[in-house]
């Protein structure tokens, strides 16, 4: 595919907000440890089925508390360092998002564990408030002019944030069923599948691709590649639940998504393997001579 532009290699570490990303990076392992401890405590019942409340509690401790926590911290660092744009009131926004994400994740895990409608309502309020504030601040920041050479990175980040909004909306719909039992009737299994797809393949996958545009020389896959993956997610979502030929279309979209991410991973690993070492102090020859 034709790239939008070559990836920007120059980094401006002086623009990185002090200690802001670090609080996210330091919190993520704590949630991973909490999920591991919870799994060790509950044992086999936590893994009997994907619909088990215990399984859902552990899953969201890992996905929200560990994975998304790390991604949000990384994005708050990447925007000023790579693209040269500042998130408005980054310190206050970051602290608020961090607090809402921590408290909301704990409340959501407890809500699944205890099957408590009140905790689901608390978790919804905290998580939606924190994530919407994060998306809003990033959206405002990305209206600023960015550095030349970071077009592909910014395009990928925009798509990842759009996927996060879709995943948040689906997650809020699912949580509302448990927050107000009997009042709202929704197709839970279909929404859960779409929520997981937009969260993992959209928010996580597209942001990983966007960051790889900067971190690895994968310019062959920039430009329309991330947009194509996003459109496949849209097509897979719209065709979800169809029957007959519509089901075949849905399966084809899912296969294309899997193939697209596998292709990206293969190209990224291949390009990284061929990448030349730029620093003599970290080159294989240097390390061999100083063993």
C-alpha positions as CSV (number, residue, x, y, z in Angstrom):
1,X,0.0,0.0,0.0
2,X,1.1,3.5,-0.6
3,X,2.1,5.2,2.6
4,X,0.8,8.6,3.6
5,X,4.3,9.6,4.5
6,X,7.5,8.2,6.0
7,X,7.3,7.6,9.7
8,X,8.7,10.4,11.9
9,X,11.8,9.2,13.7
10,X,12.7,12.4,15.7
11,X,11.4,12.4,19.2
12,X,11.0,15.3,21.6
13,X,11.4,13.9,25.0
14,X,11.4,17.4,26.5
15,X,7.7,17.7,25.7
16,X,6.8,14.6,27.6
17,X,4.6,15.5,30.6
18,X,6.5,14.8,33.8
19,X,5.3,11.7,35.8
20,X,1.9,11.7,34.0
21,X,2.4,8.5,32.0
22,X,4.3,6.8,34.8
23,X,1.3,6.7,37.1
24,X,-0.6,4.6,34.5
25,X,2.5,2.4,33.8
26,X,3.0,1.7,37.5
27,X,-0.7,1.0,38.2
28,X,-1.1,-1.6,35.4
29,X,1.0,-4.4,37.0
30,X,-1.0,-4.0,40.3
31,X,-4.2,-4.8,38.4
32,X,-2.5,-7.7,36.7
33,X,-1.3,-9.0,40.1
34,X,-4.8,-8.5,41.5
35,X,-6.4,-10.5,38.7
36,X,-3.8,-13.3,39.2
37,X,-4.5,-13.3,43.0
38,X,-8.2,-13.4,42.4
39,X,-7.8,-16.3,39.9
40,X,-5.6,-18.2,42.4
41,X,-8.1,-17.6,45.2
42,X,-11.2,-18.7,43.2
43,X,-9.5,-21.5,41.3
44,X,-11.3,-23.6,38.7
45,X,-14.8,-22.0,39.0
46,X,-13.3,-18.8,37.6
47,X,-12.5,-20.5,34.3
48,X,-15.5,-22.8,33.7
49,X,-17.2,-20.6,31.2
50,X,-16.7,-17.2,29.5
51,X,-20.1,-16.0,31.0
52,X,-19.1,-16.8,34.6
53,X,-19.2,-13.6,36.8
54,X,-15.8,-14.6,38.1
55,X,-14.4,-14.9,34.6
56,X,-15.8,-11.5,33.6
57,X,-14.4,-9.9,36.8
58,X,-10.9,-11.2,36.1
59,X,-11.2,-10.3,32.4
60,X,-12.0,-6.7,33.1
61,X,-9.3,-6.4,35.7
62,X,-6.8,-7.3,33.0
63,X,-8.3,-5.5,30.0
64,X,-9.3,-2.2,31.8
65,X,-6.9,-2.2,34.7
66,X,-3.8,-3.5,33.0
67,X,-4.1,-3.3,29.2
68,X,-6.1,-0.1,28.7
69,X,-4.3,1.6,31.6
70,X,-1.0,1.0,29.8
71,X,-2.3,2.2,26.5
72,X,-3.8,5.4,27.9
73,X,-0.5,6.2,29.6
74,X,1.4,5.5,26.4
75,X,-0.9,7.7,24.3
76,X,-0.6,10.6,26.7
77,X,3.2,10.3,26.3
78,X,3.2,9.7,22.5
79,X,1.0,12.7,21.5
80,X,3.5,15.4,22.8
81,X,6.7,13.4,22.3
82,X,6.1,12.2,18.7
83,X,3.3,14.4,17.2
84,X,4.3,17.6,19.1
85,X,0.7,18.3,20.3
86,X,-0.2,19.0,23.9
87,X,-3.2,17.5,25.7
88,X,-5.1,20.4,27.3
89,X,-4.7,20.5,31.1
90,X,-2.8,17.3,30.8
91,X,-2.0,17.0,34.5
92,X,-5.5,17.4,35.8
93,X,-7.0,15.4,32.9
94,X,-4.5,12.5,33.4
95,X,-5.1,12.4,37.2
96,X,-8.9,12.4,36.8
97,X,-8.8,9.7,34.1
98,X,-6.5,7.6,36.2
99,X,-8.7,7.9,39.3
100,X,-11.9,7.1,37.4
101,X,-10.3,4.2,35.6
102,X,-8.9,2.7,38.8
103,X,-12.0,3.1,40.8
104,X,-14.3,2.2,37.9
105,X,-12.4,-1.0,37.2
106,X,-12.5,-2.1,40.8
107,X,-16.2,-1.3,41.0
108,X,-16.9,-3.2,37.8
109,X,-15.0,-6.3,38.9
110,X,-16.8,-6.2,42.3
111,X,-20.1,-5.8,40.5
112,X,-19.5,-8.9,38.4
113,X,-18.3,-10.9,41.5
114,X,-21.2,-9.8,43.8
115,X,-23.8,-9.4,40.9
116,X,-24.7,-6.1,42.4
117,X,-26.8,-3.6,40.3
118,X,-25.7,-0.7,42.5
119,X,-22.0,-1.4,41.8
120,X,-22.7,-1.7,38.1
121,X,-24.2,1.8,38.2
122,X,-21.2,3.2,40.1
123,X,-18.8,1.4,37.7
124,X,-20.7,2.8,34.6
125,X,-20.6,6.4,35.9
126,X,-16.9,6.2,36.8
127,X,-15.7,4.4,33.6
128,X,-17.8,6.4,31.2
129,X,-16.8,9.7,32.8
130,X,-13.1,8.9,32.8
131,X,-12.9,7.4,29.3
132,X,-15.1,10.2,27.8
133,X,-12.8,12.8,29.4
134,X,-9.8,11.1,27.9
135,X,-11.3,10.8,24.4
136,X,-12.5,14.4,24.6
137,X,-9.1,15.7,25.7
138,X,-7.3,13.8,23.0
139,X,-9.8,15.0,20.4
140,X,-9.2,18.6,21.3
141,X,-5.4,18.0,21.3
142,X,-5.5,16.5,17.8
143,X,-7.1,19.7,16.3
144,X,-3.6,21.3,16.8
145,X,-1.1,21.1,14.0
146,X,1.1,18.0,14.4
147,X,4.7,17.5,13.3
148,X,5.5,16.7,9.7
149,X,5.9,13.0,9.2
150,X,3.4,11.9,11.8
151,X,0.3,11.8,9.6
152,X,0.0,8.0,9.6
153,X,0.5,7.9,13.3
154,X,-2.3,10.5,13.9
155,X,-4.6,8.8,11.5
156,X,-4.2,5.5,13.3
157,X,-4.8,7.1,16.7
158,X,-8.0,8.8,15.5
159,X,-9.3,5.4,14.3
160,X,-8.3,3.7,17.6
161,X,-10.1,6.4,19.6
162,X,-13.2,6.0,17.5
163,X,-13.0,2.2,18.1
164,X,-12.7,3.0,21.9
165,X,-15.9,5.1,21.7
166,X,-17.8,2.2,20.0
167,X,-16.5,-0.3,22.6
168,X,-17.5,2.1,25.4
169,X,-21.0,2.5,24.0
170,X,-21.4,-1.3,23.7
171,X,-20.0,-1.8,27.1
172,X,-22.3,0.8,28.6
173,X,-25.3,-0.9,26.9
174,X,-24.3,-4.3,28.4
175,X,-23.7,-2.8,31.9
176,X,-27.1,-1.1,31.8
177,X,-28.8,-4.5,31.6
178,X,-27.1,-5.6,34.8
179,X,-27.5,-2.1,36.4
180,X,-31.3,-2.1,35.9
181,X,-32.4,-5.7,35.8
182,X,-35.6,-6.4,34.0
183,X,-36.0,-2.9,32.6
184,X,-33.7,-3.2,29.6
185,X,-33.8,-6.2,27.2
186,X,-30.9,-6.5,24.8
187,X,-29.2,-9.3,22.8
188,X,-26.4,-9.9,25.4
189,X,-24.4,-12.5,23.5
190,X,-24.3,-10.5,20.3
191,X,-23.4,-7.2,22.1
192,X,-20.8,-9.0,24.1
193,X,-19.1,-10.3,21.0
194,X,-19.1,-6.9,19.4
195,X,-17.9,-5.2,22.5
196,X,-14.9,-7.6,22.7
197,X,-14.2,-7.2,19.0
198,X,-14.2,-3.4,19.0
199,X,-12.2,-3.4,22.3
200,X,-9.4,-5.8,21.3
201,X,-9.3,-5.5,17.5
202,X,-10.3,-1.9,17.3
203,X,-9.0,0.1,20.3
204,X,-6.1,-2.2,21.2
205,X,-5.2,-3.4,17.6
206,X,-5.5,-0.1,15.8
207,X,-3.5,1.7,18.5
208,X,-0.8,-0.9,18.4
209,X,-0.6,-0.5,14.6
210,X,-0.5,3.3,14.9
211,X,2.4,3.2,17.4
212,X,4.2,0.7,15.3
213,X,4.2,3.2,12.4
214,X,6.6,5.2,14.6
215,X,8.4,2.5,16.6
216,X,9.1,0.1,13.7
217,X,9.9,0.8,10.0
218,X,6.6,-0.6,8.7
219,X,5.8,2.2,6.3
220,X,4.7,-0.3,3.7
221,X,1.5,-0.8,5.7
222,X,0.8,2.9,6.6
223,X,-1.9,5.0,5.1
224,X,-5.0,3.1,4.0
225,X,-4.1,0.0,5.9
226,X,-5.5,1.1,9.3
227,X,-8.5,2.6,7.6
228,X,-9.2,-0.7,5.8
229,X,-9.0,-2.6,9.1
230,X,-11.5,-0.1,10.6
231,X,-13.9,-0.5,7.7
232,X,-13.7,-4.3,8.1
233,X,-14.6,-3.9,11.7
234,X,-17.6,-1.9,10.7
235,X,-18.7,-4.5,8.1
236,X,-18.2,-7.3,10.5
237,X,-20.4,-5.5,13.1
238,X,-23.2,-4.7,10.7
239,X,-23.3,-8.2,9.4
240,X,-23.2,-9.8,12.8
241,X,-26.4,-11.8,13.4
242,X,-27.2,-12.1,9.8
243,X,-28.2,-15.5,8.3
244,X,-27.7,-17.1,5.0
245,X,-25.4,-15.1,2.7
246,X,-25.2,-12.4,5.3
247,X,-23.6,-14.9,7.7
248,X,-21.0,-15.8,5.0
249,X,-20.2,-12.1,4.6
250,X,-19.7,-11.8,8.3
251,X,-17.4,-14.8,8.4
252,X,-15.5,-13.4,5.4
253,X,-15.0,-10.1,7.3
254,X,-13.8,-11.9,10.4
255,X,-11.3,-13.9,8.3
256,X,-10.0,-10.8,6.6
257,X,-9.6,-9.1,9.9
258,X,-7.6,-12.1,11.2
259,X,-5.5,-12.2,8.1
260,X,-4.9,-8.4,8.2
261,X,-3.6,-8.5,11.7
262,X,-1.5,-11.6,11.0
263,X,0.0,-9.8,7.9
264,X,0.8,-6.7,10.0
265,X,2.5,-8.8,12.7
266,X,4.5,-10.7,10.1
267,X,5.7,-7.6,8.3
268,X,6.5,-5.8,11.5
269,X,8.6,-8.7,12.8
270,X,10.3,-9.1,9.4
271,X,11.2,-5.4,9.3
272,X,12.4,-5.4,12.9
273,X,14.6,-8.4,12.2
274,X,16.2,-6.5,9.3
275,X,16.5,-3.2,11.1
276,X,20.1,-2.0,11.5
277,X,21.4,-1.2,15.0
278,X,22.0,2.5,15.1
279,X,23.8,2.7,18.5
280,X,27.3,1.2,18.8
281,X,26.8,0.7,22.5
282,X,23.8,-1.6,22.0
283,X,24.9,-3.4,18.9
284,X,25.5,-7.2,18.9
285,X,29.2,-6.6,18.1
286,X,29.6,-4.3,21.0
287,X,27.9,-6.7,23.4
288,X,30.0,-9.6,22.1
289,X,33.3,-7.6,22.6
290,X,32.4,-6.5,26.1
291,X,31.2,-9.8,27.6
